Amino acid sequence: MRWELLRFPRLVGHAGRELAPREVTSAMIFGLRDNVRWEKATFALHFAALRQFLSWAENPISTSRRVWSLPSGEPSHRRWLTRAQLLRLYHASTGRARVLVTLEGLNGLRRVEVLRLRAQDISLDEDCLRVLGKGRNGGKWRKVPMFPASRAVLKRAIVGLCPLDQVIPLSRSGADCLLERAARAAGLTKEGVKVSHHDLRRTFGRLAHIAGMDLIQLKNLYGHASVEMTVHYIGLDSDTMRAGLERLSVSLGPLT
């Protein structure tokens, strides 16, 4: 809760509003909802925390359903690109953007893992990456093989770098801008297609699974703690599982 309140003034400023002294107004909440690029699930999380505090502070806007309504439209907490869209994004990106799209969309890395990647973490001899997972105080290290296209992209990216140099020396917001520009260059933004870092990561798993990669391999590449999380990421629904059962039935032949 304290973390939520301490960063609220910065969020309001990002939304183009001025923070009134010692109070939160409905205009500020509307500013966040209309101008901050969060997914619906993220809004729900932060709104719940802020609304609870305002209720404790006896701020009257805490009781207004209209103020705290979530953004309308299609839920966007899980999205995937099509194979064609991912290829368009890849070919339209250059330089650091190409590295970002490759590592997230073709190797399944998180944004934070890409930004933490240093030149010495790339082993061209082994075709492997040493990846430091998420975590406020540092995550766990894991070793993952490179996607074939990643090798050529990363080989160019590390030319002239010292071992401890970051491959993409950018902040999180800098990486967001990089991806946004790549999406515009690919024509995806004009078509109304939103692309986030997690969209690329989820797309990687979905396409890899369709191509035949099993869930255990995907779990290890993702760095997930459970297969259930991997299933959630790649969007296995009942139709997909039913199709798998039908393929199994065909392979086994008639059963009595």
C-alpha positions as CSV (number, residue, x, y, z in Angstrom):
1,M,0.0,0.0,0.0
2,R,2.8,2.4,0.9
3,W,4.5,1.7,-2.4
4,E,1.3,2.4,-4.2
5,L,0.8,5.8,-2.6
6,L,4.4,6.9,-3.0
7,R,4.3,6.5,-6.7
8,F,0.8,7.9,-7.2
9,P,2.1,11.6,-7.7
10,R,4.5,10.4,-10.5
11,L,1.7,8.5,-12.2
12,V,-0.6,11.5,-12.1
13,G,2.1,13.7,-13.5
14,H,2.6,11.1,-16.3
15,A,-1.1,11.4,-17.1
16,G,-0.8,15.1,-17.5
17,R,-2.5,16.1,-14.3
18,E,-1.3,18.2,-11.3
19,L,-1.6,16.6,-7.9
20,A,-3.8,18.7,-5.6
21,P,-2.4,19.1,-2.0
22,R,-3.5,16.4,0.4
23,E,-6.3,15.1,-1.8
24,V,-7.1,12.9,-4.7
25,T,-9.8,14.0,-7.1
26,S,-11.9,12.1,-9.6
27,A,-10.2,14.0,-12.4
28,M,-6.9,12.4,-11.4
29,I,-8.3,9.0,-11.5
30,F,-9.9,9.7,-14.9
31,G,-6.5,11.0,-16.1
32,L,-4.8,7.8,-15.1
33,R,-7.4,5.6,-16.8
34,D,-7.5,7.6,-20.0
35,N,-3.8,8.4,-20.4
36,V,-1.6,5.7,-18.8
37,R,-1.0,2.7,-21.0
38,W,-1.8,-0.2,-18.6
39,E,-3.7,-3.4,-19.3
40,K,-7.1,-3.8,-17.7
41,A,-5.8,-6.3,-15.1
42,T,-3.1,-3.8,-14.0
43,F,-5.7,-1.1,-13.6
44,A,-7.8,-3.4,-11.4
45,L,-4.9,-4.1,-9.1
46,H,-3.8,-0.5,-8.6
47,F,-7.3,0.9,-8.4
48,A,-8.2,-1.6,-5.7
49,A,-5.2,-0.5,-3.5
50,L,-5.7,3.2,-4.0
51,R,-9.5,3.0,-3.5
52,Q,-9.0,1.1,-0.2
53,F,-6.7,3.8,1.1
54,L,-9.1,6.6,0.1
55,S,-11.9,4.8,1.8
56,W,-9.8,4.8,5.0
57,A,-9.1,8.5,4.5
58,E,-12.8,9.1,4.1
59,N,-12.4,10.6,0.7
60,P,-15.9,10.6,-0.9
61,I,-14.7,9.5,-4.3
62,S,-13.9,6.1,-2.9
63,T,-17.6,5.3,-2.9
64,S,-18.2,6.3,-6.5
65,R,-18.5,3.3,-8.9
66,R,-18.2,5.6,-11.9
67,V,-14.8,6.9,-10.8
68,W,-13.4,3.4,-10.4
69,S,-14.8,1.7,-13.5
70,L,-12.2,-0.1,-15.5
71,P,-11.3,0.7,-19.1
72,S,-13.8,-0.6,-21.5
73,G,-13.0,-2.7,-24.6
74,E,-11.6,-6.2,-25.1
75,P,-9.7,-7.6,-22.1
76,S,-6.0,-7.4,-23.0
77,H,-4.3,-9.3,-20.2
78,R,-3.4,-12.0,-22.6
79,R,-2.7,-11.3,-26.2
80,W,-0.7,-13.1,-28.9
81,L,0.6,-12.0,-32.3
82,T,0.0,-14.2,-35.3
83,R,3.0,-15.8,-37.1
84,A,2.7,-13.3,-39.9
85,Q,2.6,-10.3,-37.5
86,L,5.6,-11.5,-35.6
87,L,7.6,-11.9,-38.9
88,R,6.5,-8.4,-40.0
89,L,7.7,-7.0,-36.7
90,Y,11.0,-8.8,-36.9
91,H,11.7,-7.7,-40.5
92,A,10.7,-4.1,-39.8
93,S,12.9,-3.7,-36.7
94,T,16.6,-2.8,-36.9
95,G,19.5,-2.3,-34.5
96,R,18.5,-2.6,-30.8
97,A,14.9,-3.1,-31.7
98,R,15.8,-6.2,-33.8
99,V,17.7,-7.6,-30.7
100,L,14.7,-6.9,-28.5
101,V,12.2,-8.5,-30.8
102,T,14.4,-11.5,-31.4
103,L,15.1,-12.2,-27.7
104,E,11.5,-11.7,-26.6
105,G,9.6,-13.0,-29.6
106,L,11.9,-15.8,-30.7
107,N,13.6,-16.8,-27.5
108,G,10.9,-16.0,-25.0
109,L,12.9,-13.7,-22.6
110,R,11.3,-11.2,-20.3
111,R,11.9,-7.5,-20.9
112,V,13.9,-7.3,-17.6
113,E,16.0,-10.3,-18.8
114,V,16.8,-8.7,-22.1
115,L,17.9,-5.4,-20.4
116,R,20.1,-7.3,-17.9
117,L,21.8,-9.3,-20.7
118,R,25.5,-8.5,-20.9
119,A,28.0,-9.3,-23.6
120,Q,29.7,-12.0,-21.4
121,D,26.3,-13.7,-21.0
122,I,26.2,-14.6,-24.7
123,S,28.1,-17.7,-25.6
124,L,28.4,-17.9,-29.4
125,D,30.5,-21.1,-29.1
126,E,27.7,-22.9,-27.2
127,D,24.8,-21.1,-28.9
128,C,23.5,-20.4,-25.3
129,L,22.5,-17.4,-23.2
130,R,23.0,-17.0,-19.5
131,V,19.8,-15.3,-18.3
132,L,19.2,-13.6,-15.0
133,G,15.5,-14.0,-14.2
134,K,13.1,-11.4,-12.7
135,G,13.3,-10.4,-9.1
136,R,13.6,-7.1,-7.3
137,N,16.8,-8.2,-5.6
138,G,18.0,-10.3,-8.5
139,G,16.4,-13.5,-9.8
140,K,17.8,-16.9,-10.6
141,W,20.3,-17.6,-13.4
142,R,19.4,-20.1,-16.1
143,K,21.1,-21.2,-19.3
144,V,19.0,-21.3,-22.4
145,P,19.8,-22.2,-26.0
146,M,19.6,-19.5,-28.7
147,F,17.0,-19.5,-31.4
148,P,19.0,-19.9,-34.7
149,A,18.3,-16.3,-35.8
150,S,19.4,-15.0,-32.4
151,R,23.0,-16.0,-33.0
152,A,23.5,-13.7,-36.0
153,V,21.6,-10.8,-34.4
154,L,23.5,-11.0,-31.2
155,K,26.9,-11.6,-32.9
156,R,26.5,-8.2,-34.6
157,A,25.1,-6.6,-31.4
158,I,28.1,-7.4,-29.2
159,V,30.8,-6.1,-31.6
160,G,33.0,-3.6,-29.7
161,L,31.3,-4.3,-26.3
162,C,33.3,-5.0,-23.2
163,P,32.2,-8.2,-21.3
164,L,30.2,-6.3,-18.7
165,D,28.5,-4.0,-21.1
166,Q,24.7,-4.4,-21.5
167,V,23.6,-5.5,-24.9
168,I,20.7,-3.0,-24.8
169,P,21.7,-0.2,-22.4
170,L,18.2,1.2,-21.9
171,S,15.7,1.7,-19.1
172,R,12.3,-0.1,-19.1
173,S,10.6,3.0,-20.6
174,G,13.4,3.2,-23.2
175,A,12.7,-0.4,-24.2
176,D,9.0,0.3,-24.4
177,C,9.6,3.2,-26.8
178,L,11.9,1.0,-28.9
179,L,9.2,-1.7,-29.2
180,E,6.5,0.9,-30.0
181,R,8.6,2.4,-32.8
182,A,9.1,-1.1,-34.2
183,A,5.4,-1.8,-34.1
184,R,4.7,1.4,-36.0
185,A,7.4,0.6,-38.6
186,A,5.7,-2.8,-39.2
187,G,2.4,-1.2,-39.7
188,L,0.8,-3.0,-36.7
189,T,-0.1,0.2,-34.8
190,K,-2.0,1.6,-37.8
191,E,-4.0,-1.6,-37.9
192,G,-4.9,-1.3,-34.2
193,V,-2.6,-4.1,-33.1
194,K,-1.1,-3.5,-29.7
195,V,2.3,-5.0,-29.0
196,S,3.8,-5.3,-25.5
197,H,6.8,-7.2,-24.3
198,H,4.7,-9.9,-22.7
199,D,2.7,-10.2,-25.9
200,L,6.0,-11.2,-27.7
201,R,6.9,-13.6,-24.9
202,R,3.5,-15.2,-25.0
203,T,3.6,-15.4,-28.8
204,F,6.9,-17.2,-28.7
205,G,5.5,-19.9,-26.5
206,R,2.3,-20.3,-28.5
207,L,4.1,-20.6,-31.8
208,A,6.7,-22.9,-30.4
209,H,4.1,-25.2,-29.0
210,I,2.2,-25.3,-32.3
211,A,5.5,-26.2,-33.9
212,G,5.8,-29.2,-31.6
213,M,7.8,-28.1,-28.6
214,D,6.5,-29.8,-25.4
215,L,5.4,-28.0,-22.3
216,I,8.4,-29.0,-20.2
217,Q,10.8,-27.6,-22.7
218,L,8.8,-24.4,-22.8
219,K,8.6,-24.2,-19.0
220,N,12.4,-24.4,-18.8
221,L,12.9,-21.8,-21.6
222,Y,10.5,-19.4,-19.9
223,G,12.0,-19.9,-16.5
224,H,8.5,-20.7,-15.0
225,A,8.0,-22.4,-11.7
226,S,5.2,-24.6,-13.0
227,V,3.8,-26.0,-16.1
228,E,0.4,-24.5,-15.2
229,M,1.9,-21.0,-15.7
230,T,3.3,-22.1,-19.1
231,V,-0.2,-23.3,-20.1
232,H,-1.7,-20.0,-19.1
233,Y,0.9,-18.1,-21.1
234,I,0.5,-19.9,-24.4
235,G,-3.3,-20.0,-24.1
236,L,-4.2,-23.7,-24.2
237,D,-8.0,-23.8,-24.3
238,S,-10.4,-26.6,-24.5
239,D,-10.5,-26.6,-28.3
240,T,-6.7,-26.9,-28.5
241,M,-6.7,-29.8,-26.0
242,R,-9.6,-31.5,-27.8
243,A,-7.7,-31.3,-31.1
244,G,-4.7,-32.9,-29.3
245,L,-6.9,-35.8,-28.1
246,E,-8.3,-36.3,-31.6
247,R,-4.7,-36.5,-33.0
248,L,-3.9,-39.1,-30.3
249,S,-7.0,-41.1,-31.2
250,V,-6.0,-41.2,-34.8
251,S,-2.5,-42.3,-34.0
252,L,-3.7,-45.1,-31.7
253,G,-6.3,-46.4,-34.2
254,P,-9.7,-47.9,-33.4
255,L,-10.2,-48.9,-29.8
256,T,-12.9,-51.2,-28.5
